[in-house]
Amino acid sequence: MESRNTNGIWQNTEAAGFILWETLVSLPLVVMLLGGCMTIFLWCMHMYFINLADAELVQEVQGAFVRIVEDGLRGEHMVPVGQEEQVFEILSKADPLAKHTKKDDLRKDGKFHISYGLHTMEGTKKLIRGGRIEAPLTGDHALARVTIVEISADSDVNYPGIYKLRIKGRSEVTQHEYTLCSAVYLP
């Protein structure tokens, strides 16, 4: 009877070095494949945060603009305040039935004054309403710092009673800008 040496499964064959060569060839390919997958994943996450920042820019500018237009439509006229070029007030008669009427906004002349302006907080220009710096209308989202670049309410020289409202915001993350403008007629 013949005895066999079974110390190794590939002993005395030509395939003994094949596993080593297969590992040396496939390991770099697996590393490149995993590196490519990781690159694609990180790129997708980067694009997600860019889209999130742009969506937040649009949402904050639109929300603030709607508020300005609503207040403007209730007003009698709009006037610039002081020497500052980006601060204006909307003046209207006080509505005794409105729940939003605050004593702070009602002045001695019996008019309801709402002011809008820009205030710099932590390097970001934020839109504030009524001089309340502690509660800005824009710029509070942590992932998409929105800076208001421009805000204006200019009366049209050719058509009395028409005011051109404009607001422009910029995302500090993407540096993209978003502008809204409209005209309001106050008879």
Long-range contacts (C-beta under 8 A, 24 or more apart in sequence): 49-143, 49-173, 50-173, 50-174, 52-143, 52-144, 53-143, 53-144, 53-171, 53-173, 53-174, 54-144, 54-171, 54-174, 54-176, 55-144, 56-141, 56-143, 56-144, 56-146, 56-171, 57-144, 57-146, 57-169, 57-170, 57-171, 57-174, 57-176, 57-178, 58-178, 60-137, 60-138, 60-139, 60-141, 60-146, 60-169, 61-138, 61-146, 61-148, 61-167, 61-168, 61-169, 61-178, 61-179, 61-180, 62-180, 63-137, 63-138, 64-127, 64-137, 64-138, 64-148, 64-167, 65-165, 65-167, 65-180, 65-182, 67-129, 67-137, 68-116, 68-151, 68-153, 68-165, 68-167, 69-165, 69-182, 69-184, 71-114, 71-116, 72-153, 72-163, 72-165, 72-184, 72-186, 73-184, 73-186, 75-114, 75-186, 76-111, 76-186, 77-155, 77-161, 77-163, 77-186, 78-153, 78-155, 78-163, 78-186, 80-153, 81-115, 81-117, 84-117, 85-152, 86-117, 86-118, 86-150, 86-151, 86-152, 87-115, 87-116, 87-117, 87-118, 88-115, 88-116, 88-117, 88-151, 88-152, 88-153, 89-113, 89-114, 89-115, 89-116, 90-114, 90-115, 90-116, 90-153, 102-130, 104-130, 105-130, 116-151, 116-153, 117-151, 118-148, 118-151, 124-172, 125-149, 127-151, 127-167, 138-169, 143-173, 144-171, 144-172, 144-173, 145-171, 145-172, 145-173, 146-170, 146-171, 146-172, 147-171, 147-172, 149-177, 150-179, 156-183, 161-185, 161-186, 161-187, 162-186
